[in-house]
Amino acid sequence: MVNYTEEELQELKTTMSTMGGYLPKDKTGYIWNNYKRITNSKENQPCTCPSSGKLWQKAINAINTYLKEN
């Protein structure tokens, strides 16, 4: 089970609510690190090129699922 403080959880919710079809480069590390924290993954962060879109979508989906369940 992932333990977020209330402050961390609120920051994650706020950040994810601003995500649209575009992934800001200044948020990539934050998103990927939270994805790894939630899924207990050891995956290296992918590049932000279009060919990595499915990996980023997987990360965003995992975070959003976590937020819905918590």
C-alpha positions in Angstrom: 0.0 0.0 0.0 1.3 3.4 -1.0 1.3 6.0 1.8 0.8 9.6 0.7 0.5 12.4 3.2 -2.7 14.4 2.7 -0.6 17.3 1.3 1.1 14.9 -1.2 -2.2 13.5 -2.3 -3.7 16.9 -2.8 -0.7 18.0 -4.9 -1.0 14.9 -7.0 -4.7 15.5 -7.5 -4.1 19.1 -8.5 -1.3 18.2 -10.9 -3.3 15.4 -12.6 -6.4 17.6 -12.9 -4.3 20.0 -15.1 -3.2 17.2 -17.5 -4.8 17.2 -20.9 -3.6 15.9 -24.2 -0.2 17.5 -23.6 2.3 16.4 -21.0 4.4 19.4 -19.8 8.1 18.5 -19.8 8.5 20.1 -16.3 6.1 17.5 -14.9 7.4 14.4 -16.5 9.7 13.4 -13.6 7.0 14.1 -11.1 4.5 12.0 -13.0 6.9 9.1 -13.6 8.1 9.0 -10.0 4.6 8.9 -8.7 3.7 6.2 -11.2 6.7 4.1 -9.9 5.7 4.8 -6.3 2.1 3.7 -6.9 2.9 0.6 -8.9 6.1 -0.3 -7.2 7.8 -0.3 -10.6 11.5 0.0 -11.3 11.0 1.1 -14.9 13.3 3.8 -16.2 11.6 7.1 -17.3 10.9 7.1 -21.0 11.6 10.0 -23.3 8.9 12.4 -24.2 8.9 11.5 -27.9 5.7 10.4 -29.6 6.8 6.7 -29.6 6.7 6.7 -25.8 3.1 7.9 -25.7 1.7 4.5 -24.6 4.1 4.4 -21.6 3.1 7.8 -20.5 -0.6 6.9 -20.9 0.0 3.8 -18.8 1.5 6.0 -16.1 -1.3 8.5 -16.2 -3.9 5.8 -16.1 -2.3 4.2 -13.1 -2.1 7.4 -11.2 -5.7 8.4 -12.1 -6.9 4.9 -11.0 -5.1 5.3 -7.7 -6.7 8.7 -7.1 -10.2 7.4 -7.8 -9.7 4.5 -5.4 -8.2 6.7 -2.7 
